[in-house]
């Protein structure tokens, strides 16, 4: 276990989401905008099963790497169209497409700077450019 900065945690969560093939992974820098967290990590899962796979991967890997566990239980209700893992300094939002379109967190926090991420290029866009 090791200490990790909130930015490093946000980047790690983004990488884990990407490794589980989540789409449209975004990290918003909330420092200076809100007091309750430093970063929001947002991603889209194709379906609820994939959303649960992203959540499970994040819980296991972050705990193994840092000893951190999310505050409280997974939030978002009984279904998995929007799951929240609250690591306090970093809040991880896993949406289905419909829920992400409905709640539009990026629009709500449009003034928040986005972190540049070095994630694997989506297969669909590389196939389209070929």
WOPEMO-V263754 format. One record per backbone hydrogen bond with DSSP energy under -0.5 kcal/mol. NH is the residue of the N-H (numbers start at 0). CO is the residue of the C=O. E is the energy in kcal/mol with one decimal. If there is no record, write none. Layout:
# WOPEMO-V263754
nh = [NH,NH]
co = [CO,CO]
e = [E,E]
This chain:
# WOPEMO-V263754
nh = [1,8,9,10,11,12,13,14,15,16,17,18,19,19,20,21,22,25,27,28,29,29,30,32,33,37,38,39,40,41,41,42,43,44,50,51,52,53,54,55,56,57,58,59,60,61,62,63,64,65,66,66,67,70,74,82,83,84,85,86,86,88,90,91,91,92,92,93,93,94,94,95,96,99,100,101,102,103,107,108,109,111,112,114,118,125,126,127,128,129]
co = [64,4,5,6,7,8,9,10,11,12,13,14,15,16,17,16,43,41,39,112,27,37,37,29,29,88,88,27,90,25,39,92,22,94,46,47,48,49,50,51,52,53,54,55,56,57,58,59,60,61,61,62,61,85,83,93,74,91,83,84,89,86,38,84,89,40,90,82,91,42,92,80,44,95,96,97,98,99,103,104,106,108,28,26,116,121,122,123,124,125]
e = [-0.7,-2.4,-2.3,-2.5,-2.3,-2.6,-2.2,-2.4,-2.5,-2.5,-2.4,-2.4,-1.2,-0.5,-1.9,-2.6,-3.3,-2.8,-2.9,-3.4,-0.9,-2.8,-0.9,-2.4,-1.8,-1.6,-1.5,-2.0,-2.6,-3.1,-0.5,-1.9,-2.7,-3.7,-2.1,-2.3,-1.8,-2.3,-2.3,-2.8,-2.3,-2.5,-2.8,-2.3,-2.6,-2.5,-1.7,-2.3,-2.7,-2.7,-0.8,-1.5,-0.8,-3.9,-1.9,-2.8,-2.1,-2.6,-0.6,-0.9,-2.4,-2.0,-2.5,-3.0,-0.5,-3.7,-0.6,-2.9,-0.5,-2.6,-0.6,-2.4,-0.7,-2.6,-2.4,-1.9,-2.7,-2.2,-2.2,-2.4,-1.3,-2.0,-0.6,-2.4,-0.7,-1.7,-2.2,-2.0,-1.6,-0.5]
